[in-house]
Amino acid sequence: MGRNAPDIDIIYEDKDIVVVDKPAGAIVHPAPGHEEGALTTALVRLYPQMARVGSAERPGVVHRLDIETSGVMVFAKTQEAYLDLRRQFESHETVKKTYLAVVHGSPKPKSGTIDEPVGREHLSAVTHWETLGKHDGISLVEFKIDTGRMHQIRIHAASLGCPIVGDKTYGNAEKDRHMRRRPTRQLLHAVELSFLHPVTGRRVTFAAPPPEDIVYA
């Protein structure tokens, strides 16, 4: 796609939406200090009509992932799809998000729910977790979120005493340094995304397999 835009791993597309597997390190849209390598830049090159969908700064963007987080994302290709998907993501009623993370330690109990507000505005945030496996002081944990607050999973994982490996804000840098495989990013991956198709109204579910740094952590 060129020097200023990443290659796009397209999971699914139709005339209304495009679903991609975002690589770790790619930004969703240009921002101060991160003008190059945006997914939206690459997508607008593929689908020029997307430049008129949503805002000029964030064409087609209906939700976001942190720059270091990898995984499945959906973008709107039409204004109709954009408005419907924005409503779904803001209401949290029909969107289902599942993540995988490698964390330090092991959550106790093995599974549960955190209902604790996050952020400066103390917005409500609900996260469900289940430990899938553990070894050498780290665990693979599945997180499902009912809300989509900024840094929600990262904050809630840290509140369990099990920060995400490689998280420079809420993590444990000392433990990161002593890992057999030192992390190069926060090991958080959006593995599955489900929502109602903005035009057909049917539930659609898309998945992105976890990358090697999570599988072999």
N, C-alpha and C positions, 0 to 999 in steps of 0.2 A: 504493500500500500504506500510505500514511500517513507522517507526519513522521519516525517513528522506524524506518522500514524501507524499504529500496530496492525499486523495481520489480524483478521477477524476469524475466529472459529465459530461459524454459524451452526447452531443446533437446530433451528427451525425458522422458517419465514413463510409468510403469506402476504397478501396485499395490505394488511393492516398492522402487522407486528413483525418484529425480528427478535429472535432469542439467541443470545450469544454466551459463550464460555469466556468470561473475562479473565485474562491472565494476571497473576500477581505483578504489581508494579505498574500496571496500566491505569491511567486516570480516566474517569468517566467522561468528563468535559473539561475544557481549559479553565484554569484558575490562576490567580496571581502566583508566580513562582513555578507553575506547572502548565505552561502554555503548549508544550509539545507532547505528542504521543497520546492524544485523547481518543477514546473510542468514538465519540461523536464525530470527530474529524474524519475518521475512516468510514463511518457509516454514511455520512453525507456524501462522500465521494462515490459510494456504492449506490446510494438512493438519494439523488439530488433533491427530490421533493421533501425530504425530511428537514431540510433547512427552514421550511415554513411551518413546521410542526412544533407547537409549544413556544418556548422563548428562543430568541436568536442566540443567546449564550449557552443554552442547554437544549438543543433541538432533539425532540423525541424522548427526552429523559423523564421517566415517571418514578424512578427510585434510584438508589445509589448503593455502591459498595466502597469501603475504604480503599485507598490506593494499594495497600498490601494484601487485601483480601481478594481471593480468586473465586470464580464460580459463575453460576447462571444468573443472567440478567435479561430483562425484556425491555425493548424500546418500541415506541409507537412510530408507525410510518404514515399515519394520517391524523388529522386533528380530531376526528371523531374517536379514534382509538385512544388518543392521548387524553382526552377529557374523561373518558370512562375509566381508563387505568389509573389516572391520578386520583379519581374518586375512590377506587377500590383500595389503593395503597394508603390513602389518608384515613379511610374509615376502619381499616384493619379487619373488616368483617368477612371478606371472601378470599383474602390472600393468605396462603400458607407458605411459610419459609422454613427450610431445614438446613442446618449447617453442621459441618464437622470441624472439630478443633482438637489440636494436641495441647494438653495443659500439663503444668507441673503438678505433681501429686495425684491424688485420686479423690474425687468428690465423695463426701459422706453425707447422706446415704448415697447408694449407687445411682438412684434416680430421684427426681423431685421437681418442684416448681418454685421459682423465685418470683415474688410479687413485690418489687421495691422500685420506687421512683428513681429516675436518673437525670443527670444534667442540672444546669443552673436553675432551670425552671421547675425542677422536681416533677417531671412528667411521668405519668404512670407507665410501668414497663413490666411485662410478664414474660418470663423465660422458663421453658421446661427443659430438663436435661436428663440424659441417660448415658452412663458409662458403658462403652462398647468393649474396651480392653485396656490393659495396662502392663507396663514393663519398665524396668530400669528407672523408676521414679517419675514416669510420665504416663498419661492416660489419653486414649482417644475417646472423645465425648461428642455425642450428638446433641445439638441444641435446636429446639423449635421455639419460635417466638410468636406471641400473639400480637405484639406491637412492633414498631420498627423505629425505635429511638436511636439517635446517634450513639455509637459505641456501646449499645445495650449489652450484647453478648460479652464483650470484653470487660465491661464493668461488673456484670453479674458473675462471670467466671472468677474474677479477682475477689469478689465478695465471698465466694465459696472457699477461698484460700487456695484456689487452683488457677492462677493466672495463665493466660494463653502463652505458650512458648513463643518467644520472639517479639512480644508486645512491648514496645519501647515506652509506652505511656503508663499502662497499668500492670506491666509484667515484672519479672524478677531477673534483672540483668546478670546478677551473680550466678544464678542457676543456669541461665542461657550460656554463659561463658564456659561452664564446665560440662556441657553436654557432649556426648560422643560425636554427634552431628550438630555442629553449631548452626542455629537458624539464621537465615539471611533475610527473613521477614516474619511477620506474625502468622502463625500456622492456623489460619482460619479460612474455611472454604464453604461457599454457598452451594450445597450439593443438590438441592431440589427447590423448585419454585412452582407453586400452583395458584391459579386464579381463574376467573371467568373470562372467556374470550370476549373482548370488548364489542364484537359485532354479533357473533352467534349466541353468546350467553352460555355456551357449554363450558364445563370445567376442563381446563387443560393443565397438564403437569409436565414439567421439563426437568431433566437432570443433567448434571455435569460431573463426571467421575473425578475423584480427588487427585491432585497432582502428586508426583513422586515424593516431594518433600514432606507431605503429610502421610502418605502410605508407608514410607520407609523411615519415619522419624524414630 
